[in-house]
Amino acid sequence: GAQVVDRKTVLSESDCLLMINALRPEEVSGIKKGSIVIGHFQPYQQKALIDAFRTSNVASFSLDLLPRTTLAQSMDILSSMSSVAGYKAVIQAADHLPRFFPMFMTAAGTIKPARVLILGGGVAGLQALATARRLGAVVEVFDVRSAVKEEVQSLGGKFIEVQGSMESAAAGGYAVEQSEAYQQQQRELIHNHAQKADCVICTALIPGKKAPLLLYAHTIDSMQPGSVVVDLAAASGGNCELTVNNQVIRHKGITIIGNSSYPAAMPLDASRMFSNNLLNFTKLLIDPNGKFYLNFDDEIISKTCLTYNGLIKHEAVAAFYEKY
Ligand code: NAD
């Protein structure tokens, strides 16, 4: 039942625009005044776009700002896309690895299971863990958040930890940067475990910051030839020192894959999940009479709103840009 029209018409005539990729800032002036724009805008990297939204008086909602609460789960694009990425990263690692993932007892001898080390046990890391376990690998996970331990164990993984991590309730379940002493211990722990791993899947991120460097060149040099590193944090600088974003490189027999866009490699289910998330969020903005109504008393609406009435509405994003 949808009508197919050109891009300019969609922008200038819609009361509400839903999108995957952010608009170009110069396109925003072509949007109907006062309209609602919903998407994934990565606000900490998009000053020009935010300025354009403000100037054009657009009510913009960035679903990467969504609070990570139970109520908001059905709208959580980051969770959906991270699940796709964690799954696909393991599939690609298995494809590049010159050995089996599962243990095999064959007439030609016993094949040991592959060992997978996962750095970061958030949504992508836990999906990678579950996928690698289904393929029969032995999996270890490292994270700075102690809450991850139980989740890792319940999925059949081993949690490796450094004592004394800094955690902040204000970070809303996300990680915060760690002290120098902690990072030193972390480097040694990861070095020791990576040496024994066939695959390392890097998923560690800190919102609004460069991804933490966890896998150093000297650690890669000490890994077994044929091993595979998949770095999902590549677009944010990478967890691995040698990662090149959007490239597969070979370094002393180790394959290093820098890829932060796995959802694009599994478009059917990624799109299904993304569109359901957008639809569930949009329903929140519609009142019982079928009219758009922005109820800023609703935590999900207020915390996801990026710009409204010519202002940056999101407190943390506003504070971020005031610094510069
Ligand atoms: P993320 O993508 O921001 O980061 C991925 C992981 O990297 C996190 O687990 C983080 O702790 C870890 N990390 C950061 N720095 C690290 C370092 N130096 N070393 C090792 N690990 C490091 O996180 P995410 O996947 O978006 O999830 C963030 C949190 O939100 C998690 O607690 C997750 O369970 C929670 N969550 C809740 C809901 C919900 O309740 N609706 C939905 C999704 C996620």
Boltz pocket constraint, residues with backbone or C-beta under 6 A from the ligand:
constraints:
  - pocket:
      binder: B
      contacts: [[A, 67], [A, 68], [A, 69], [A, 70], [A, 71], [A, 72], [A, 73], [A, 76], [A, 78], [A, 79], [A, 82], [A, 119], [A, 120], [A, 121], [A, 122], [A, 123], [A, 124], [A, 125], [A, 142], [A, 143], [A, 144], [A, 145], [A, 148], [A, 172], [A, 173], [A, 174], [A, 175], [A, 176], [A, 178], [A, 203], [A, 204], [A, 205], [A, 206], [A, 207], [A, 212], [A, 214]]
      max_distance: 6.0
